[in-house]
Amino acid sequence: MPTPAPHLAYPEPPASPLWHRTGPRPRPLTPEQQRRNRERLLSAQHTPRPRTKETTR
C-alpha cells in the first residue's frame, strides 16, 4: 500500500525552465550504433573492475 505524500510547510518551487528541452529532437541511433552500444555494454558489465585502495579525485 503506497504511503501518502507528506504535507510540507512550504510550497514546492516551480520546475526550472532549464529542465525543459527546446529545439530539434536528437537523431535516433542507427541499428549499427545500437548493436555496437549493446556489445560494449555487455562487455563492460562482465569485465571486472580493478579495485584500488586510494580514492580518485
PLY file of the C-alpha trace (Angstrom):
ply
format ascii 1.0
element vertex 57
property float x
property float y
property float z
element edge 56
property int vertex1
property int vertex2
end_header
0.00 0.00 0.00
1.56 3.33 -1.01
2.11 5.89 1.72
0.53 9.32 1.25
2.79 12.22 0.33
3.91 14.27 3.34
2.38 17.70 3.77
5.11 20.29 3.55
5.10 23.54 5.49
6.12 25.39 2.33
5.11 25.07 -1.34
7.32 23.18 -3.76
9.18 25.59 -6.05
8.29 25.56 -9.74
10.40 23.47 -12.11
13.34 25.25 -13.67
12.89 26.23 -17.32
16.32 24.68 -17.90
14.74 21.25 -17.30
12.68 21.59 -20.46
14.43 20.95 -23.75
13.76 23.18 -26.68
14.93 22.80 -30.23
15.22 19.86 -32.60
14.99 16.30 -31.34
18.19 14.21 -31.46
18.56 11.75 -34.32
17.68 8.15 -33.40
20.57 5.70 -33.27
21.12 3.58 -36.34
20.81 -0.21 -35.93
24.61 -0.43 -36.25
25.10 2.07 -33.41
22.55 0.20 -31.27
24.37 -3.09 -31.88
27.76 -1.57 -31.01
26.36 0.02 -27.83
24.79 -3.30 -26.80
28.11 -5.14 -27.33
30.07 -2.55 -25.36
27.54 -2.56 -22.54
27.67 -6.34 -22.23
31.47 -6.25 -22.31
31.62 -3.57 -19.61
29.15 -5.41 -17.39
31.17 -8.63 -17.47
34.64 -7.12 -17.18
35.89 -6.95 -13.58
36.94 -3.50 -12.47
40.31 -3.01 -10.75
40.00 -2.49 -7.02
42.07 0.40 -5.72
42.68 1.39 -2.11
43.18 5.11 -2.72
40.33 7.35 -3.76
40.46 9.00 -7.15
39.84 12.73 -7.38
0 1
1 2
2 3
3 4
4 5
5 6
6 7
7 8
8 9
9 10
10 11
11 12
12 13
13 14
14 15
15 16
16 17
17 18
18 19
19 20
20 21
21 22
22 23
23 24
24 25
25 26
26 27
27 28
28 29
29 30
30 31
31 32
32 33
33 34
34 35
35 36
36 37
37 38
38 39
39 40
40 41
41 42
42 43
43 44
44 45
45 46
46 47
47 48
48 49
49 50
50 51
51 52
52 53
53 54
54 55
55 56
